[in-house]
Amino acid sequence: MKNKLFRIVFLPFLLALVLVMTAAVSADYARVRTYSGQFADVPENAWFKSNVALAYELGIINGKSEDSFDPDGTLTIAETIKLAAVSNELLAKGSIGEDTFSAEGAEHWYDPYVSYAVQRDIVTETYENYNAPATRAMVAVLFSRAVRGAGVTPDEINTLEFGDIPDVDPSAWYATSVYRLARWGVMVGNEWGLFNADSSVRRSEISAVVTRVVDPSLRILYHQPGQNPPAEAPAKQETAATPGVLVLYEGENAGSSVAGLAGFAGDVSVSSGKSSVLASYSLDLTGHVALERDNISFRLAKGSGYEAFAAVRSQLEEAAVGANGSAIRPASEVYTRINELFYLWVNGKRATIAGLWYADHDGYTTYALYLDEALDPAAVTRAQFVCGQPGTDTLKLCGLDDLSKLVESAYGVQGDSVDAATLVNQEAFKSAVNDAKAGAAEILFEYEADRCAILYGAGLYGSGAESYRLLFIFRDGTSQTVYEGRLKSIRVNSNGNVLYYTVTAPDGKEIQHGVNFD
């Protein structure tokens, strides 16, 4: 990746904005210390006083000295990464580990925070100077990743469409993150609704961000631009197809009270950022399908006259990781099911889904399927997708021959005909997975990759409730036991090709193993 100083934008914080009261999360977090007014430069009547106090007591942010906070000081990139990393740890685990960010042996004080953030995909860029001032755009991107990486999606208290924030071009690299945090009420702009992406960030402002992240009662409403904005306010951007958000299909929902439609499908060609539907099945019932760097989303209308996809809606929501911002269960538990309900090929390559979230709005529900591996919407020339379980014969009748072949092959094998051996192997693979899980006492981890499925649990192959095993099942139906015994932790990296699992050694210390299953 080319080195560059990433520039991120963060929204100013206003006294006049109305607080939105929801259930406070911070009450669940232990206060590790007490703020007793020791920062002489934080007046009792300062708008940020309560934010500073809460962030200090939770152990997220420190003063510049024992009696000074420096509220007007400029935040650096290193400090932003540190705060995003610590916030992620607090959201994910409920506390900040004493040894997680140990700087022992590090060249710079911020090295352990950068390392933590890189491992969790909070930081994916290389910065030329970590001591340079952070921009508001940087804060938006890093905190968006930190919150979502913790498995948390806050309620959207602000309804904003791309283009509603006047000075944020929908094609900007930071636009998705800015809108995400604005909808959550974490970063909302100034009194004119402007974001000021290239501006620096004060320490008083970042104290408001971190506390709004952990305490929903502190989140605020977006202030819509006034009738007479200042002369320097840029014109509102039009929401056209852009490299950041590629609209695959845009149309009016066609209501259908016919129940039981198996799903929808589309084969879309893209040229110069503009989409053209080559063939489709029931696509008009979705209204809107959009592809972003890390997700594909669509809308299903609800209410009388929109019962056609009732079964599909039920299947999706049963397989979802979360609804309306509330985590229901780990993505690992529903990974396979989601990839059986939604198939996506981009430029002929299968894109697997890591998790599904949905959110209800007036008149429709948005379903967002997050990708295992990020892509570049600007490089997309063709997108093919199937939601639900329409039969391959149905797809062929609708002119979706190419897509039908992809569905038949199940794992992206293209060609004029499907290799019979491939289909036989698919059945052997499914049978092998079912045999392993049959009678299992507990499945603690399940992941499906192109090469194999990974299972970890107790009682696999009926071996007994106290018998824990980590297992690889390959596409030809063969299996391999990777480890026998109880694991301390297990996860797959963000690229979906390395399995990390941790065991406890006889001396009581932990040992982490990494297995590349590409």
C-alpha positions, 0 to 999 in steps of 0.5 A: 500500500502506498504510504500516505498521511490519511486524512479523516474528518471529525464533526464539531460538538455543540452546546445547543444540540439536544441530547438523545436519551437512551439506555446508558451503556457506561453503567456496565463499565467499572470506573477504574478511578475517580475524577475530583476536579483535579484538571484546573483547565476544565471549568465546572461550567465547560460544555465538555466537563462531564465528558472529560470526567467520564472518559477519565474515570473509565480509563480511556483518556488521561490528562496532559499532567496530573492537574492539566487536561489541555482541552484546546490541545490538538489531537495527534494521529497516535493519540487517535489510534490509542483512543480508538483501540482502548474504546474497542477493547472496552466495548468488546470485553467490558474492561480495558486489560491491564497488560493489553497495551503494555509498552515494555520494549516498544520503541514508541509509546504508541506502538502497542496501540498501533499493533492492537489496532492493526491486528483488528483492522482498525488501522489499515493505512500506513501513516508518515508521521504518527505525531501529526495532527489528526483530522476529523475524517481520521477520527470518523474512520478509526472510530467507525472501525473500532465500534463495528470491530467490537461487534457493536452497532448503535441505534441510528437516531439520525436519518441521513442519506448520502448527500445530506451532509453538505460538505461531505462528497459521497465519493470521499474515502471517509464518507461511509464512516462519517455518515455512520457516526452521524446516524449514530449521533456520535459525530454530527457537525456544526450548527450549519450541519457541516463536517469540516473534514480537514480540520484538526480535533481538540482534546475537548472534542475527542472526550465527547466522541469517546463518551458518546461511543460508550454511553448512548444517553450522550449521543446527539441529534444532527442539526439540519442546515439552516435556511440561510447557511453561511456564504462559504457553505459548499453546495449539497452534493448530489447522490449519484453512483460513485466509487464509494457507493455503487448502486446496482439497482434503483427502482420503485417497490412493486407491491405483491401480496402473493406469498411465498416467492423464493427470493430475488436475483440480478445480473448487473453490468457496470460501466463508468460507475453506471449500472445496467440490469442484464437480467433479473428475477423479482428484483423490482420488489427490492427497490434498492440494491447498493454495493460498498467497499465492505457490504452489499445492502438491499431494502424490502418494503413492508406492510400490506401489499408487500407480503411476497418475500415474507418467507425470505424475510423470515429466513434472513432475520433468523440467520442475522447476527444483529437487528437494529443495532443489537447484537444477537449472537456471534457471526461465527454461529450463522456464517454458513447459513447466511452464505446459503441464503445470499450468493454474490459474485463480483467480476466472476469471483464469489464474495462470501458474507461475514455477517448480516445485520438489519434495521427497520425503517418507516415502510421498509427494512434494510438488510446489510450483508458485510463481506469477508473481504473488502473490495473496490466498488470502482473496479466492479464491472459485473455483479451477480447475486441471488437472495433466498432460494429460487431454483436454478430452472427459475433463474434460467427461465428469467435469462439468468443462465450464467447465474444459474450455473454459478448457483449450481456449482455453489462455490463459484465454478464457472463454465459451459457445464458443471463438472459432475465431480464437483457436484459429487464432492459438494454432496460429500462435503455436506454429508461430512459436515453433517456427520461431524456435527450429528450428536455434538454436545456443543458447537462453539465455532463454525467457519466455512472457507473455499477450501474447507469448513472449520468446526470446534466443539464438544462431542463431534462425531458423537465423542462425548460431551467432555471431548473437545476437538478442532476439526478441518473438513475438506471439500472432498469429504475428508477430515483432519483433527487439528487439535484435541482439547479445550481451547482458550480462544479461536478466531479467523483473521480478517482476510479469511485465510488464517485460523488463530487458536489459543491453548493453555500450556501446563505451566499455566501460560497461553500459547497461540497457534496459527494455521493457514488454510488457504 
